[in-house]
Amino acid sequence: MNEQQLGLILMKYFRKIGFLILNGSFLISVNQVMAMQEPRDLYDFTHQETSGVWMIVNDGVMGGISESRLSLDQQGFLVFEGRVSLDYGGGFASVRSILNRLDADPYDGILIRFKGDGKRYQLRLRQGDRMDGVAYFRHFETKIGEWEEVFLPFHSFQASYRGRRLPDYPKLDTSRISQLGLMISDKQEGNFRLEVQRIALYFNEHFQT
């Protein structure tokens, strides 16, 4: 474990303290701690190689005919767009990214900066090694053609499986997040477009939730 990783873990529990002495061997200053509290970007959408590995999962898995596609805009944002159809029992479109057991435990939630189309979307997380299974989701609303930034605290994510909420299911284990996804559902038929400029982990100290 390096200095930054140890500092992040300790900061989760000692954020109100002005200084930290670690193992009696080195000191993390207030400035260093504050620097660690800056949001941690999960992707860089300005370059293909740093934009993540994404897969499309639409309602075709259950017989639907909704469509979606994913692309990078030259101005540095991810574009998730397509068309939701309610025919044949369908009604959703989504994309997923593999995160390889991301340890987000020191952080409080996810920041997302986007421009939408007035529709409602979900940010979805999964844990463990399974590609499918229980997902943890949080809705966010969009305004037509406006850049917005919202903060989604981990404690507000709800468990679900195939569209059914699981209120008694264990809470999300933020120390082993394996997938992050975006979804449009809720019978929102028609064309959609969501532009995403930033997805990052954040601390509560500097940001409202």
N, C-alpha and C positions, 0 to 999 in steps of 0.2 A: 504494500500500500504506500503510495507516494504522499508528499506533503499536502498537495491540494485535495486528494481524496480524503485524507484524515481530517483536514480542516473543514471540509464540507460536512462530514458526519458529525464532528463536534459542534459545528455551528448550528446544526439542527436543534441541538439541545441547550446551547449556551449563547444564543444570539443576543441576549440582553447584557452580556458581560463585555467590558471594553477591551480586554486582552485575553489571550490564551497562551499558556505555557504547555508545550507538548513533550512528554517524556523527559522533561528536564534538559533537553538537548537543543531545542530551538524555539524561537518565539514567532508567532504569527501576529503581525501588527494589526491595528484597527484598519488601516488602509488596505492591507491585503485581504482582510475579511470582507470589507466592503466591496472590493473588486470581485471576490468570489460570489457576491450576492447579485451580480449582474445576470440577466437572463442568459441561459445556455441554449444557443440555437441547435436544433436537431438536424436541420437541413440548410443547405445553401442553394437556393434556386437560381442563382446566376450562372451555374455551370452544371452540365449534365452529370459529370462524375461525382458531384457532391449533393445531388438533389434526391438521393435515396433510390431504392429499388422498390417499385410499386407494381401491384397487380390489380386488375379489374375484376370485381365480383358483382355481377348484376343478378336480377331475378330470373335469369335463364336457368339457374340451378334448380328452380322450382316450377319451370314451365313458362315463365313470363317472357316478355319481349322488350323490356326496357333496354336502352343503350347508353353507354358512356364512353368517354375517351379522356386521356390525360396527355398534357403537353406542357412544355416549358416556353414561356414567352421570352423574347429577347430582352425585355425590360426587367427581367429578374423575378418572375413569379410563376407559380404552378397554376395551370388551368384545368379544372375538373368540370366537364360539360357533357351534355347529352340530352336524352329525352326519356321521361318516365311514362310508362304505359301501365294502365290498370287491367289490360286484357289478359285473359288466361290465368287469372289469380296472381298476377305480378304486382309490382308497385314500388320497386326500389332499385337504386343504382349505387354502387360504392367502389372505393379504391382502398387498398391496404398497402402498408409499408412494413417491412421486416426491420426490427430494431435490435435483435440479438441480445436479449436479456438486459435491456437498459436499466441501470440502477438509478431511479429518480427519487429515492427515499429522502435525501436531504432537502428536496424541493417541495413546494406547496401546491403546484398546479401547472397548467399549460397555458401559455399565452399564444394567441393566434391572431394574425393581422390579415385581413381579407377584404375583398370587394365582391358583393353579392348581387342578387337579383330580386330581393324581397322575399325569398323563400326561406324555409327553416331547414337547417342541416344538423347533422350529428358529428361530433368528434368521438371516435371509438377506440378503446384500448383493449388489448388482450394480454394475458400473462401465461407463462409456461411454454411448453414446446408444441402444443397442438395448433395446427393452422386454423381450425374451426373450433367451435365450442362456445362457452360463455364469453360474452363481450361486456365491457363496461362503457357506458355512453353518457354523453352530456349534449343536450340540444343547444344551439345558438341561432339567433335570428339574424337576418341580414336586411340591409336597406338597398334599394335599387341604385346601383352605380356609385356607391359611397365607400371609401376606404374606412374600415373600422378596426379596432383592436379590443379584444375581449380576453378576460382572464377566467379560466375554468379551474376552480380548486378541485384537487383530487377527491376530497371528501364528498363532493356533490355528484360524482359519477355513480350511475345505477347499473346493476347487473341485469343482463337480459340474454335470452337464448331464442333465436329464430323469431324475434319480434315480441316475445313474451317476457314481461318483467319478472324478476326474481327478487322480491323484497327481503327474503330471509337468507339470501346467499351471502357468503363471506365478502367482506369489503375488498377492494382492489389492493393487491400487494404491489406497492410502487417500487419495490426493490428488484422486480424481475419482469418488467414490461417487455413483451416480445413483439407486439404489433401496434401500429397506430393507423387509424383509418378515417376516412370521411364518407358520409352516407347522406343520401336524400331519400326520404320515404314518406310516411304519413299521408298517403293518397294524394300527393302533390303532382298531379298529372301534367304533362307538357314539357317543354324545353326548360333547361336549367343551365346556369353557368356560375361557377364559383372560382374566383381568382385568389390565390393564397400567396402572400409575400413572405410570411414568417410563421414558424412554429417553434416555440422555445419553452424551456422550463423556467419557472420563476419562483422567487421568494416573496412572502407576504410583506416584508418590511418596506418595500419600495413601491408596491403596486396594490391597487384596490381590487377586490374580488367581487 
